[in-house]
Amino acid sequence: MTTDRVAGLVPAAGSGDRLGRGPKAFVELAGTPMLAWTVAALSPWVDELAVAVAEPDLPRASALLAPWSARVDLRLIAGGPTRQATVRRLLEAVDAEVVVVHDAARPFLDAATVRAVIAAAVAYGACSVGQPLADSLVRVADGGPVDRTSVRAVQTPQAFRRGVLALAHAEAARSAASATDDAGLVWRMGHQVAWVDGGGHLFKVTTASDLALAEAVVAAGAFGVSVPTVTGA
């Protein structure tokens, strides 16, 4: 199998209730919607890019993403009632043999991580990014310690051979199963998931404090972050 064609899948149809500013994809970070941050970071590494937003948001998403339509094979679709349903729709919208799923609310995606998960997906069929934990962990039931070197906080991007992810979603639909992320669905059907170490820069903007942290990251130029250009084709 080769990586002649890679597709990026961006589920961005969430309502953003916890943040309280409407759909997170359109919440501005340093004056630029977070969806634009994600598309700018992911698009150089993929041949196809499928983005899903809530159906009422399709017109403004189309206008926002227009600058990238000349650079990548871009498909914009309406999302489903859940993230899982949305990713399945995104998968059906692309043809590439390798797919990379990345949350729109993780705006600080770096090139090295994208390349690493694609390579691991080709080798193993499925790969997730996970952040090593610095805090001590204990079991709530008995207070016993948990070896933190054996666990990861799950992040995105996650990458898969198309067939692996398609089968995982089909199996989940057949059995009415769910998972919080796509690697969880793949693991559920017994397939190995490889891991690439992530980092603090891949945090998800979920609450107001997360957004304040993201603004501080941009202001400080941390992680080499700069505001993406969204005008012009």
N, C-alpha and C positions, 0 to 999 in steps of 0.2 A: 504494500500500500504506500502511496505517496501523498504528499501534501500539496499537490498541484493546485487544488482549490480548497480554501478555508473560508468558512462563514462565521461571522460574528452575530450572536443573538443577544439582543438587549431587551429584557422585559422591563417596561417602564409604564405599566398600566395601573400601578398602585395609587390609592387615594391620598396617601400621606397623612392619615388621621393623627398619628402620634406627633408629627411635626406641627400640624395645625396651620399649614400655609397652602393648602391645596395640593395637587399632585406633585410629588417630589421632583419628578423629571423636569418641571418647569420652575422650580424654586431657584432663584439666582444665587450664584456663588461668585463673588467679586464682579457682579454685574452681568454674568453669563449663566444661562440655565444649566443645571447639572447634566441634563441629557447631552448638551453640546460638548461638555467636558469629556464625557464618556465616549461619544462618537469620535471626537478629535483624537483621542488616545488609541482607540481600537482600530479605526478604519485603515491606518497604514499597513496593518498586518493581515488583513483579510481581503478576499476577492469579492465576497458577498457580505452585505450587512442588512440584517432584518431587525427592525425596531417595532415594538408593540406598545401602543398607548391606549388609554380609554377611548372609546369611539368618539365622544364629543370633542376630544383633544386632537383628532386627526388633522384638521386644518392648520392649527398653529404648529403642530409638529412638522407638517410638510413644509411650512415656511421656514421654520428653524433649521431643518436639515437640508434645505435646498443647496447650500454651498458645497455639500459633500456628494451630491448626486452625480457630478461629473467625474468624481475621483474613484468611486466605488459603486458596484452594482447594489443599489439601495432599494430595499422594500420596506414599506411602512404599512402596518396592519393594525387592526383593532385587537386589543388583548382580551383574554378570557376572564371568567369570574374569579379565578385564583392565579397565583404565580405559576403553579404547575400547569394549569390549562393554557396559560399564555405561552410558556416555553414550548409546549407541544405544538401550538399554532405556529410559532416562529420556526420550529424545526421543519414543519410541513411547507414553509414558504421558501426554503433554500434547497440547493442541490449539492452543495459541497460535501466531500467525504469526511472532512474534519470540521467540527463546530466548536466555537468558543462562546460560552455563556457568561455574561458579565452584567452585574446589577448597575442600573443607571445611577443609583445613589452612592456608588463608590467612585468618586470622580478622579482620584489620583492614581490611575492605572499607569504602570511603567512598562516599557518595551521589553525589558529582560524577563519579566514575569510572563508576559504573553508568549514570548518565544519558548520559554521553558515548558509551559503547560501544553503548547501545541506539540512539541517534541515528545513529551511524555504520553500524550494521547495517541500518537502514532505508534509508540513502542508498546504501550500497555492497554490501550483501548479507552481508558478513562483516567482523568487526573483532576485533582482539586488543589487549590491553594489553601494552606492553613497556617495560621500564625502560632509559633511556639509561645507558650505561656510563661510569664515571669512570676506570677503570684503562686503562693502555695495553695494546694487544693485539698479539700477534705470531703468525705462522704457525710451528708447531712444526717443519715440514719444513725451512724455510730461515732462520728467524729474522726474516723480513721483517715490517714493520709492517702492521697492518690498520687501516683508517680506522674508528675507533670511532663516528664520527657516523653511519655507514651501517649499524650493527647495533644490536639491542636484545636484552636478556634477556627471554625470553617469560614473561609472568605471566598470571593470570586476574584479572578476568572476561574472557571472550570472548563475543561476541554474534553472532547469525546470523539471517538470514531462515530460517524453518523449512525451506523447500524446498531451500535451498543446503546446509544441514548434512545433511539427510536424503539428498540425492544423494551427498554426499561419503562418508558412511558406507556407503551401498549400493555405491558404486564400490570402496571399500576392502575390503568383504566379498567382492565378486566377484573381486577380484584378489589376495586374501590379503595386502593391504598394511597397514601400521601406521604410526602417528606418535605422538609423545609428547603431542600436544595436538590439539584439534579444528581449530584454524586450520591446522595442518600438513596435515591431511587435505584441507581445502578448497583450500589452495595446491597440493597434489599433483594435483588434477584441473584445475588451470589457472585457478582463479577468483581474482580480486584480493582481497587481505586488507588492509583499512585498519588503521591503527595509532593508538592513543591512548597518550600517554606515561604510564607508571606511576610508581612510586616505591618507596622502601625500605620503606614501610609494608605493601606487598603481598607481602612475603617469605613463603615457604612453610616451615612448621614440619616439618622432616624429621629432624633430629638433636637430641640432647640440648642442644647449644649453641644451636640455633634456639629451642628451648623456653625456655631461660634468657633469651635475648634478648626473646622475647615477654613473659615475666613482667616483665622490666625495663621494657618499653614500657608495660605496664599500670600498674606501680608509679609510673612517672614521669608518667603521664597524657599521654604523647607522642602526637602526631597527633590529639589530642582524644579519645583512646580512653577508654571507660568500660565497666565490666562490664555485660553485658546482663541485663535482668530476664527470668527464665524461669518465674516462677510466676504463676498466674492466667490466665484466658482473656479 
